[in-house]
Amino acid sequence: MSLTFTAARWRALALLTVAAVAGALTGVQPAQAARPGFRMPFLCGQTWQGNNWNGHSPAHSIDWNHYDANGSPDDLSRRVVASAGGTVLESYYSTTTGYGNTIVIGHGDGWRTRYAHLSERLVAKGDTVNQGTVIGKVGASSAKYDLSPHLHYEQIHDGSVVVSVVQGVTWSDYLKRNQTSTNNC
């Protein structure tokens, strides 16, 4: 059997080849291109300090803290919002992992976000949430650890915690910096 290549087929083959080569050279894979446009999990205009310190478990997760004008922590019971729309896959209290009150939201294409150590969970498994929907409140819950209040945040792809990209900012490992939320602005 022989294939006859028309000019249109040659053009289509050339475009596919260029796309594959460009993807290989830039390191962009289809799954990475499908990453949702994650926003900070806090109300619009709030500035939080993120920290993904060496030894944090799991790697690539971010601990978020909020400080008042005097530099004192004031994040306990602040509202946590969905960083992207999706379906609540889990809403539970973990007695084995140290996460305490935890919410996991599925965003499609293998993407999930985890929000842990909450003082309150305001959504249930199966709920549909939009980006910016209030899902819980910051806390210090954990069955294993004595914690100060903060939000433990993870972006997960195909079951693995990955380096987070929040509002277009990549949170490479071992960073500590401030970021201001644009969620639902």
C-alpha positions in Angstrom: 0.0 0.0 0.0 1.4 3.4 -0.9 0.4 6.7 0.4 0.1 9.7 -1.9 1.1 12.9 -0.2 -0.7 15.9 -1.4 0.5 19.4 -0.8 -2.0 19.7 2.1 -0.8 16.5 3.7 2.9 17.7 3.5 1.9 21.0 5.1 0.1 19.2 7.9 3.0 16.9 8.5 5.4 19.9 8.5 3.3 21.7 11.1 3.1 18.7 13.3 6.9 18.2 13.1 7.6 21.9 13.9 5.2 21.7 16.9 6.9 18.5 18.2 10.4 20.0 17.8 9.4 23.3 19.4 7.8 21.4 22.4 11.0 19.3 22.8 13.3 22.4 22.7 11.2 24.4 25.1 10.4 21.6 27.5 6.7 22.3 27.2 4.7 19.1 27.2 1.0 18.8 26.6 0.2 18.3 30.3 2.1 21.4 31.3 0.3 23.5 28.7 -3.0 22.4 30.3 -2.1 23.8 33.7 -5.1 25.8 35.0 -4.6 29.5 35.6 -4.2 29.1 39.4 -4.7 32.2 41.5 -3.7 32.7 45.2 -6.1 30.9 47.5 -7.0 34.2 49.2 -9.3 37.2 48.8 -8.4 39.8 46.2 -5.9 42.4 47.4 -4.6 40.4 50.4 -0.8 40.0 50.6 0.5 36.8 52.0 4.0 35.4 52.6 4.7 32.1 51.0 7.5 29.7 52.1 8.5 26.4 50.6 11.4 25.7 52.8 14.1 23.0 52.5 12.8 19.8 54.1 9.1 20.7 53.7 6.9 17.7 53.1 6.0 17.1 50.5 8.5 18.9 48.4 7.2 21.8 46.3 4.3 22.6 48.7 3.9 26.2 50.0 3.0 27.3 53.5 1.2 30.7 53.4 1.1 33.2 56.3 -0.6 36.6 56.6 0.8 39.4 58.8 -0.9 42.6 60.1 0.6 46.1 59.6 2.8 45.6 62.7 4.2 42.4 61.3 2.3 40.1 63.7 0.7 36.9 62.3 -3.0 37.3 61.9 -3.9 34.5 59.5 -6.0 32.3 61.9 -9.6 32.0 60.5 -8.9 34.1 57.4 -11.0 32.8 54.4 -9.4 30.4 52.0 -10.8 30.4 48.4 -10.4 28.0 45.5 -7.4 28.9 43.4 -9.2 27.5 40.3 -12.6 26.1 39.6 -13.4 22.4 39.8 -15.0 19.6 41.8 -14.2 18.9 45.5 -12.7 15.4 45.4 -12.0 15.2 49.2 -13.0 17.1 52.3 -11.9 15.4 55.5 -9.9 15.4 58.7 -6.7 13.4 58.3 -5.5 11.5 61.4 -2.6 9.9 59.6 -0.8 12.5 57.4 -0.6 15.5 59.7 -2.8 17.5 57.2 -5.7 17.9 59.7 -8.7 19.5 58.0 -8.0 19.1 54.3 -9.7 19.9 51.0 -8.7 18.6 47.6 -10.2 20.1 44.4 -9.9 18.4 41.0 -9.5 20.8 38.1 -9.4 18.4 35.2 -6.6 16.9 33.1 -4.9 15.4 36.2 -4.6 18.7 38.1 -5.6 19.1 41.7 -5.0 21.5 44.6 -4.7 20.6 48.3 -5.5 23.0 51.1 -4.5 21.7 54.6 -4.5 22.6 58.3 -7.8 24.4 58.0 -9.8 25.5 61.0 -13.0 24.9 59.1 -14.0 23.1 55.9 -16.9 24.9 54.1 -17.3 22.5 51.2 -18.1 18.8 50.9 -17.0 16.0 48.6 -18.8 16.4 45.2 -19.4 20.2 45.5 -18.6 22.2 42.4 -16.6 25.4 43.1 -15.6 28.4 41.0 -12.3 30.2 41.2 -12.6 32.4 44.3 -15.3 30.3 46.1 -14.7 30.4 49.8 -13.9 26.7 50.7 -12.5 27.0 54.3 -10.7 29.0 56.9 -7.0 29.1 57.8 -6.1 27.0 60.9 -3.5 24.9 62.6 -5.3 21.5 62.6 -3.1 18.4 62.6 -3.4 15.1 64.4 0.4 14.7 64.4 2.0 18.1 64.8 1.7 21.2 67.0 1.4 23.9 64.4 1.1 27.7 64.2 -1.7 28.8 62.0 -1.0 28.8 58.2 -2.4 27.4 55.0 -0.5 24.4 53.5 -1.0 24.5 49.7 -0.1 22.1 47.0 -0.5 21.9 43.2 -0.7 18.3 42.1 -0.5 16.8 38.6 -1.2 13.2 37.8 -0.7 12.3 41.5 2.6 14.1 42.2 3.1 17.5 43.9 4.7 19.8 41.4 6.4 23.2 41.6 3.5 25.7 41.9 2.7 28.4 39.5 0.5 31.0 41.2 -0.8 33.9 39.1 2.0 33.3 36.6 4.7 33.3 39.2 6.7 30.1 39.5 7.4 29.0 43.1 10.7 27.2 42.7 11.9 25.3 45.8 13.3 27.1 48.9 11.7 30.5 48.3 10.2 32.9 50.9 8.4 35.9 49.4 5.3 38.0 49.5 2.6 37.8 46.8 -0.7 39.7 46.5 -3.9 37.9 45.5 -5.7 38.7 42.3 -8.3 36.0 42.9 -11.8 37.3 41.9 -10.6 40.9 41.6 
